[in-house]
Amino acid sequence: MRSKDRIAYFYDGDAGSVYFGPNHPMKPHRLCMTHHLVLSYDLHKKMEIYRPHKAYPVELAQFHSTDYVEFLHRITPDTQHLFSDELAKYNLGEDCPVFDNLFEFCQIYAGGTIDAACRLNNHLCDIAINWAGGLHHAKKCEASGFCYINDLVLGILELLKCHSRVLYIDIDVHHGDGVEEAFYFTDRVMTVSFHKYGDMFFPGTGDAKEKEKGSFMQ
C-alpha cells in the first residue's frame, strides 16, 4: 500500500448491536470488536472515517423487488406470526431470522457499501472499507444464508455508473451465489469466487467446472 493512498473507512456501531438470536452463528458484535482493534492500533489515524447513510428503500429496490423490501421494512419479531406465508415466500426463518431493527441493520450495511462505491466513483478515495457489508447470498426476492439485502450487488451497480466493467473477487468460504446470479447474463461484471464446494456445503453451488454463459467464470 502506497503512503499516499486515501482510505475511506465506513462504520456505524448500531450495526454491531443487532442480535440474530441464541446459538445463531452470525455475530454482528464482531464489527464492534474489529473497530476497537482499529482504534487500538491507531489505524484510524491513517484513514478517513465516515458514518454511512442508511440506504433508502428506493436504493435497495435498485436490485431487490419492491415487495420484498417493503416486507423487510414492516416485519418485526412481534408481528411475524401474522405473516407465515410471506416468511416462507421470502425465506425468512431459522437461518435468516426476524430480529429487532432488522431493516435498519440492512440500511446501515447497504448504505456503507453504496457510499464506498460513490466515493470511489468520484475519486475521493483509493480504497474503501465497509466491514459490515459483504452479504453475498441475498437474492432479488429472498433472503439466504444470513443475508437479507445484497449490498455487494448494490455497490457494483453504483460502480457501473462510472466504469464499463467491474471485477468482483469473493474470498468467503461460501460461494458468492447471490452476486453471481445477479450478473449472470452480463459481460460487464466478472465474478471470481474462492470457496469450499462439495459434501453438501452451503449453498451447494459453485463447482469449479461451471462457467458463465460468455460473461465470467469462477
C-alpha positions in Angstrom: 0.0 0.0 0.0 1.4 3.4 -1.0 1.6 6.0 1.7 -0.4 8.4 -0.5 -3.4 6.0 -0.7 -6.5 7.7 0.5 -8.6 5.2 2.6 -12.2 5.7 3.4 -13.5 3.6 6.3 -17.2 3.3 7.0 -18.5 2.3 10.4 -21.7 2.6 12.4 -21.8 1.0 15.8 -25.5 0.3 15.6 -24.8 -2.4 13.0 -22.9 -4.3 15.7 -25.7 -4.1 18.2 -28.2 -6.3 16.5 -28.8 -9.8 17.8 -29.7 -12.7 15.5 -30.7 -14.9 18.4 -29.3 -17.6 20.7 -27.0 -20.1 19.0 -27.1 -18.3 15.7 -23.6 -18.2 14.1 -24.0 -14.7 12.8 -22.5 -12.3 15.4 -22.6 -8.7 14.3 -20.9 -7.6 17.6 -17.7 -8.7 15.9 -18.0 -5.5 13.9 -17.5 -3.5 17.1 -14.7 -5.7 18.2 -12.9 -5.1 14.9 -13.5 -1.4 15.2 -11.9 -1.4 18.7 -8.9 -3.1 17.2 -8.6 -0.4 14.5 -8.7 2.2 17.2 -6.3 0.4 19.5 -3.7 0.1 16.7 -4.2 3.8 15.7 -5.2 2.7 12.2 -7.9 5.2 12.2 -5.3 8.0 12.0 -4.4 6.7 8.6 -7.9 6.7 7.3 -10.9 9.0 6.8 -13.7 7.6 9.0 -17.4 8.0 7.9 -20.7 7.0 9.3 -22.7 5.5 6.4 -26.1 6.9 5.4 -29.0 4.5 5.9 -29.9 3.3 2.5 -33.4 4.3 1.4 -35.9 1.7 0.3 -35.7 3.0 -3.2 -32.0 2.4 -3.2 -32.4 -1.2 -2.0 -35.0 -1.6 -4.8 -32.4 -0.9 -7.4 -31.8 -4.7 -7.2 -34.3 -6.2 -4.9 -38.0 -6.4 -5.6 -40.1 -3.6 -4.1 -42.5 -6.1 -2.3 -39.5 -7.8 -0.7 -38.0 -4.5 0.5 -41.4 -3.4 1.8 -41.8 -6.7 3.7 -38.4 -6.3 5.4 -39.4 -2.8 6.3 -42.6 -3.7 8.1 -41.9 -7.2 9.6 -41.0 -7.3 13.3 -40.5 -10.1 15.9 -43.8 -9.2 17.4 -45.8 -9.4 14.2 -44.1 -12.2 12.3 -46.6 -14.8 13.4 -49.2 -12.9 11.2 -47.1 -13.4 8.1 -46.4 -17.2 7.8 -46.9 -17.2 4.0 -44.7 -14.2 3.4 -42.0 -15.6 5.7 -41.9 -18.8 3.6 -42.0 -16.8 0.3 -39.1 -14.6 1.3 -37.1 -17.4 3.0 -37.1 -15.8 6.5 -36.8 -18.3 9.3 -34.1 -20.2 11.2 -31.1 -19.2 9.0 -32.5 -15.7 8.3 -34.5 -14.8 11.4 -36.6 -11.8 12.1 -35.0 -9.7 14.8 -35.3 -6.2 16.3 -34.1 -3.5 14.0 -33.6 -5.9 11.1 -34.4 -3.3 8.4 -32.2 -0.6 10.0 -29.4 -3.2 10.0 -29.9 -3.7 6.3 -30.0 0.0 5.7 -26.7 0.6 7.5 -24.6 -2.1 5.9 -26.0 -1.5 2.4 -25.6 2.3 2.9 -21.9 1.8 3.7 -21.2 -0.2 0.5 -23.1 2.3 -1.6 -21.3 5.2 0.0 -18.0 3.4 -0.6 -18.7 2.9 -4.3 -19.8 6.5 -4.6 -16.5 7.8 -3.1 -14.5 5.5 -5.4 -16.5 6.7 -8.4 -15.8 10.4 -7.5 -12.1 9.8 -7.0 -12.4 10.8 -3.3 -10.5 7.7 -2.1 -8.3 4.9 -3.5 -9.5 2.2 -1.0 -12.9 1.9 0.7 -13.6 -0.4 3.6 -17.0 -1.4 4.9 -16.6 -4.4 7.3 -20.4 -4.6 7.9 -21.0 -5.4 4.2 -20.4 -8.4 2.1 -23.7 -10.2 2.5 -23.4 -12.0 -0.8 -26.1 -14.7 -0.6 -29.2 -12.5 -0.7 -31.3 -12.8 -3.9 -33.5 -10.4 -5.7 -36.7 -11.6 -3.9 -35.5 -13.5 -0.9 -33.0 -13.8 2.0 -30.4 -16.5 2.1 -27.5 -17.6 4.3 -27.9 -14.9 7.0 -28.1 -12.3 4.2 -31.2 -10.1 3.6 -30.0 -7.3 1.3 -27.2 -7.9 -1.1 -25.1 -4.8 -0.6 -22.4 -6.1 -2.9 -24.8 -6.1 -5.9 -25.9 -2.5 -5.0 -22.3 -1.4 -4.7 -21.4 -2.9 -8.1 -24.4 -1.3 -9.7 -23.1 2.0 -8.4 -19.6 1.4 -9.8 -21.1 0.5 -13.2 -22.4 4.1 -13.4 -18.9 5.3 -13.9 -17.0 2.2 -15.1 -17.6 0.0 -18.1 -16.6 -3.2 -16.3 -16.2 -4.4 -12.7 -14.2 -7.3 -11.3 -15.7 -8.8 -8.2 -13.5 -11.1 -6.1 -15.1 -13.2 -3.3 -12.9 -14.9 -0.7 -15.6 -16.1 1.7 -15.6 -19.8 2.5 -19.1 -20.0 0.9 -19.8 -19.5 -2.8 -20.9 -15.9 -3.6 -24.0 -17.2 -5.3 -26.2 -14.1 -4.9 -23.8 -11.8 -6.7 -23.1 -14.3 -9.4 -26.8 -14.8 -10.0 -27.4 -11.1 -10.2 -24.9 -10.5 -13.0 -25.1 -13.9 -14.7 -26.2 -12.5 -18.1 -24.0 -9.5 -18.4 -20.4 -9.2 -19.7 -19.9 -6.0 -17.6 -19.2 -7.8 -14.3 -16.8 -10.7 -13.8 -17.1 -12.6 -10.6 -14.4 -14.8 -9.1 -15.3 -16.8 -6.0 -12.8 -18.8 -3.9 -14.9 -21.1 -1.7 -15.4 -24.6 -0.4 -17.5 -26.9 -2.6 -19.0 -30.4 -2.1 -20.2 -32.6 0.8 -23.5 -30.7 0.8 -21.6 -27.5 1.9 -23.8 -24.4 1.7 -25.1 -23.1 -0.7 -24.3 -26.1 -2.8 -23.3 -24.1 -5.9 -20.0 -23.0 -7.4 -18.5 -26.1 -9.0 -15.1 -25.3 -10.4 -16.3 -26.6 -13.8 -19.1 -24.1 -14.0 -18.8 -21.2 -16.4 -20.9 -18.1 -17.1 -22.6 -18.0 -20.5 -19.9 -15.9 -22.1 -19.8 -13.5 -19.1 -17.4 -14.8 -16.5 -16.3 -17.8 -14.7 -15.2 -18.7 -11.1 
